[in-house]
Amino acid sequence: MSTQVNITHQIERTKVTSYRDLVVWSRAMDIVELCYRLSKQIPQSEIYGLISQIRRAAVSIPANIAEGHGRKTLGEYIQHLSIANGSLKELETHLMIAGRLHYVNEDEIIPALEACSEIGRMLASLMQKLRQKAS
């Protein structure tokens, strides 16, 4: 059995008892740290503008995953995952703006955007599985 198949099988049989058990939440926490580091490169004149927007959008992703997991109904959980996904798209846009304005080097933005894509795929997969469970 290949390593990828073995890891996938291991992940599938892991019981999720807390939002902290979710790989997508962990990856979202990683992107928060990365965005805080990247935003330190942006001029202080943007402290109430782009810096604040990047940080708020980034923090919103794992926060909504956690909040949704703590809700009573599956529909509420899915709704909060959808909100997290919206914040993710907002974050991607803010990062691209920071790049266009040459506040952050493109070499540093690309890994952040790749991480956003990974988180987006994970959120989509989780929402799809939860919807299947609901029906």
C-alpha positions in Angstrom: 0.0 0.0 0.0 1.4 3.4 -0.9 2.1 6.0 1.7 -0.6 8.3 0.4 -3.3 5.6 0.5 -2.1 4.6 4.0 -2.3 8.2 5.3 -5.7 8.8 3.7 -7.0 5.6 5.3 -5.6 6.7 8.7 -7.2 10.1 8.4 -10.6 8.7 7.5 -10.7 6.4 10.5 -9.6 9.1 13.0 -12.6 10.1 15.1 -13.1 13.8 15.4 -14.2 14.8 18.9 -13.1 18.4 18.7 -12.6 21.1 16.1 -8.9 20.8 17.0 -8.9 17.3 15.5 -9.7 18.7 12.1 -6.8 19.0 9.7 -8.5 21.9 8.0 -8.6 23.9 11.2 -4.9 23.2 11.9 -4.0 24.4 8.3 -6.2 27.5 8.9 -4.3 28.2 12.1 -1.1 28.0 10.1 -2.3 30.5 7.5 -3.1 32.9 10.4 0.5 32.8 11.5 1.8 33.2 8.0 -0.5 36.2 7.3 0.6 37.9 10.5 4.2 37.6 9.4 3.5 38.8 5.9 1.4 41.7 7.1 4.3 43.0 9.1 6.0 43.9 5.8 3.2 46.2 4.8 3.7 49.9 5.5 2.3 51.1 8.9 0.1 53.6 7.0 -2.0 50.5 6.1 -2.5 49.5 9.8 -6.2 50.3 9.7 -6.5 49.3 6.1 -4.9 46.3 4.4 -3.1 45.0 7.4 -6.3 44.9 9.5 -8.2 43.3 6.6 -5.7 40.6 6.0 -5.5 39.7 9.7 -9.2 39.8 10.3 -10.0 37.6 7.2 -7.2 35.1 8.2 -8.4 34.8 11.8 -12.0 34.4 10.7 -11.2 31.1 8.9 -10.3 28.9 11.8 -12.7 30.8 14.1 -15.7 29.9 11.9 -14.6 26.3 11.5 -14.4 26.1 15.3 -17.7 27.9 15.9 -19.5 25.8 13.4 -18.2 22.6 14.9 -19.7 23.8 18.2 -23.2 24.5 16.8 -26.1 22.2 17.5 -27.2 21.4 14.0 -25.4 20.1 10.9 -26.9 22.9 8.9 -25.3 25.5 11.2 -22.0 23.8 10.9 -22.1 23.8 7.1 -23.1 27.5 7.2 -20.1 28.4 9.3 -17.8 26.4 7.0 -19.3 28.4 4.1 -18.5 31.6 6.0 -14.9 30.4 6.6 -14.7 29.7 2.8 -15.9 33.2 2.1 -13.2 34.6 4.5 -10.7 32.5 2.7 -11.6 34.1 -0.7 -11.4 37.5 0.9 -8.0 36.7 2.3 -6.7 35.6 -1.1 -7.9 38.9 -2.6 -6.2 40.9 0.1 -3.0 39.0 -0.4 -3.1 39.6 -4.2 -3.7 43.3 -3.5 -0.6 43.4 -1.2 1.4 41.9 -4.1 0.0 44.3 -6.7 1.0 47.2 -4.5 4.4 45.7 -4.0 4.0 45.6 -0.3 5.0 42.0 -0.2 7.2 40.0 -2.5 5.5 37.7 -4.9 7.8 34.9 -3.8 6.3 35.2 -0.3 2.7 35.5 -1.4 2.7 32.4 -3.6 3.1 29.9 -0.7 0.3 31.7 1.1 -2.0 31.5 -1.9 -1.1 27.8 -2.3 -2.0 27.2 1.3 -5.3 29.0 0.7 -6.1 26.7 -2.2 -5.4 23.7 0.0 -7.6 25.0 2.7 -10.3 25.7 0.1 -10.2 22.2 -1.2 -10.4 20.8 2.4 -13.4 23.0 3.3 -15.2 22.0 0.1 -14.6 18.3 0.8 -15.7 18.6 4.4 -18.9 20.5 3.4 -19.6 17.9 0.7 -19.2 15.0 3.2 -21.4 16.7 5.8 -24.1 17.4 3.2 -24.1 13.7 2.2 -24.4 12.8 5.9 -27.4 15.1 6.2 -29.3 13.5 3.3 
